[in-house]
Amino acid sequence: MRKTAVATVLFVMALFAMPLGAAATGGGSTDTPSCPLPTAPGAVVVDISDELMLAWDTAKSTAGPVPVSVPAGSWDVYLTSYDDHSNKTHQSQLEEQWYLEGWLAGSVVFTTDTTPDLPESTDVEWFSVGSITTTQAIDSVVAVHAAYPDSFEPHSVAPLCAAFYPTGTSPVAPPACPFPAGPGVVTISTELLLAWDEAASTAGPVAFGLAAGEWDVILVSHDNHSAKTHQAQTREQWYLEGWLGDALVFTTAATDDLREDTDFGVFAVGTIEAGTAIDSVKAVHAAYPADEPHSVAPLCAVFQTPGDGGSSTTSSTTAPGTTSDTTTASLATTTTTGGGGDNGTTTSLATTTTIATTTTATTGGGDNGDDGDDGDTTTSIATSTTTATTGGGDNGDEGDDNGAITSTPVTGQLDSGASTSVAAGLEGNTAQNLQQLPLTGVELETAFLAIVALMFGVLLLRQGRRWQDRLDRRAARVWRRQLS
């Protein structure tokens, strides 16, 4: 019995001696990937490391310094992440992220933005982390794990390589405002706003003059979702402030979330009343402060007198060196008319301003008699086509108030050529969230160990009671012998 109990205790201790998360690190690949970032005139591409950085290990939370010569100037920066996910099909780590520091003579000159998490479905992926401007050349770079320190998860990721392209010459065409330049159009920033970083939660102020008055406002969002197919961030939203000197003049409504299946979003955010002229605007992340980055670039804003319109085409990029026009974002005014009855007159319907929407309402007047009443048409901004046809009354009766199409005023987001309903034009709350995945390997392992420990604890308790009973009986026999 004593040997069994000792073996049981040792087995339980061995179970708890296993490092939590060991099952989540997986195996490695014997094939080392090469850097996928292309070279270009004036560009600097540097290999960093194919060794995994670990968020729970101080010694492995950085890689470098790696010698490299990058002159002073403005650079578009791309970082490439690597992890052998093809041999770790059980793994679920959501913060395989890192950033790059540029050094000169042992001092940090700049720090880039952080990469998104490397999705479990791929081994290698490159990410644009925005632009930097440095007045000093650098002589080395250091990669730093963005999730360090983490006591429970390794979030293993290798900082494979980095590339610096002179601003405007990067292999991916930079996003551009889809609306033509004009007095009511202001380009704000291609840099991502981040909801978890106070310093990156705003963009601006940007100099922009706008007269006092009433203005319809359109905001354009951008994020390189085509290179972040794993990402699920549901609050990529921002709003705009209008300023005159140090005085806030107006604040717009916030955009909707930028959907994960598109790089651009064009949002009509309603009408603002500017009590005075403004001389600058500032973009503000609507989700700040938050535990998620909810990265979104406030690309540009458009101010129009109510009822005006224009059209344009936006582009999305899918790979280095590839640019394709995928999204049509048009702002148009559609006027429809109703047909009069026989020998009657024609009545006009209401004018409707829509975005990428065709709305048609037809109202028939009475036969051989009075005019049909005007048909009111009120459509929300969405990517849909709506047609309503209603006949007028017979033999001189007036047509009813026909053709009425009324939908809830919402701010819809443009699709890439798709025709959907108002509800489908919006991103609902059913978006998949990677933070709501099933239990990770570490959590399952912890739960298993807790159950095993509980079972062995019960066994030890029962065994202890048996030993106590035996000792009590032995003591009773000794006591009886002494009495006799």
Buried (B, 14 or more C-beta within 10 A) or exposed (E): EEEEBEEBEEEBEEEEEEEBBEBBBBEBBEEEBEBBBBEBEEBBBBBBBBEBBBBBBEEBBBBBBBEBEBEEBEBBBBBBBBBBBEEBEEBBBBBBBBBBBBBBEEEEBBEBBBBBBBBBEBBBBBBBBBBBEBEBEBBBBBBBBBBBEBEBBBBBBBBBBBBBBBBEEBBBBBBBBBBEEEEBBBBBBBBBBBBBBEEBBBBBBBEBEBEEBEBBBBBBBBBBBBBBEBBBBBBBBBBBBBBBEEEEBBEBBBBBBBBBEBBBBBBBBBEBEBEBEBBBBBBBBBBBEBEBBBBBBBBBBBBBEEEBBBBBEBBBBBEBEEEEEBBBBBBBEBEBEBBBBEEBEEBEBBEBBBBBBBBBBBBBBBBEBBBBBBBBBEBBBBBBEBEBBBBBBEEEBBBBEBBBBEBEEBBBBBBBEEEBEBEBBBBEEEEEEBEEEEEBBBBBBBEEBEEBEEEBEEBBEEBEEEEEEEEEEEEEEEEEEEEE
